[in-house]
Amino acid sequence: MKVRWLGWAGIEIESRGHSLVIDLLGQPDGVLAGTGLDAPMPTVVPPRTAGDVIAGLCTHLHRDHTDAAALAAALRPGSQVLHPIDFGGDDHENLWTLKADSELDQYRLARKAMGYWQTTRIGPFTIAAVPAVDTLGDPQVSWAVEAEGKRIIHLGDSMFHGYWWRAVHRYGPFDAVLTPINGPTVCFPHCQPPSPFPSTLDDRHAAVAARLLGAKFVIPMHYNGFHIDGFYTTKPDELARFLDASAEEAYETAALKQGEEVRL
């Protein structure tokens, strides 16, 4: 199994001549289109197997993790997009999922909504939707993927939570954990008053989550991207802080460049 980091939270997994992508992002500037906001954009690269990918997995329907145009270009015709089941609610509650959701429909992509702990098999990949926690209360999962006897888990942009032990018991231990590390604080109009706590795993939380998941290998992601003062606020030196936080851990850490891969 080969795991390739595509930038931000995007990864490409190859096994036995097939590939899937998780949280693919092709046009970062589309995330803020129409909002009037401006921010630094993460650097991303397309999947090596673009046009022949057999599944697109989305941890949640936020635009920086579900890019319908990028998925349409990457997927083999007829391939499915997997994402969490809808929690219901009105447009106010779902403000940050509406854009990605409507774009998936616009591109007429085949979709499969997955419930917590649900598993499916696509090509050589066994895929499980592991419960995760979103800072806005939007549906989110982590994706556990197994192929060739190797197991990885992609944590999307989850916060720290208590599903780690169940996840490792059911689907681990994991040969590779892909974890967000930037830990921004957020202040969104529909989520008031704001929380002062990290909205995704930060350096310390990510280092511990990987330990609890039984990681042999950790690939940091979801850093060096968006920053908007007072709205989506990150601290500097995200990668350096994570490398310091994880320095005493037993697992190996690989800070990949966009497009670089590891073979498990």
Secondary structure as UniProt FT lines:
FT   STRAND          2..7
FT   TURN            8..9
FT   STRAND          10..15
FT   TURN            16..17
FT   STRAND          18..22
FT   HELIX           28..31
FT   TURN            33..35
FT   TURN            48..51
FT   STRAND          53..57
FT   TURN            63..65
FT   HELIX           68..74
FT   STRAND          75..84
FT   TURN            91..97
FT   HELIX           98..106
FT   TURN            107..108
FT   STRAND          110..114
FT   TURN            116..117
FT   STRAND          119..122
FT   TURN            123..124
FT   STRAND          125..131
FT   TURN            135..136
FT   STRAND          141..147
FT   TURN            148..149
FT   STRAND          150..154
FT   TURN            156..157
FT   HELIX           164..171
FT   STRAND          176..180
FT   STRAND          185..186
FT   TURN            189..190
FT   HELIX           203..212
FT   TURN            213..214
FT   STRAND          217..221
FT   TURN            229..231
FT   STRAND          232..233
FT   HELIX           238..245
FT   TURN            246..248
FT   STRAND          252..253
FT   TURN            258..259
FT   STRAND          261..263
//
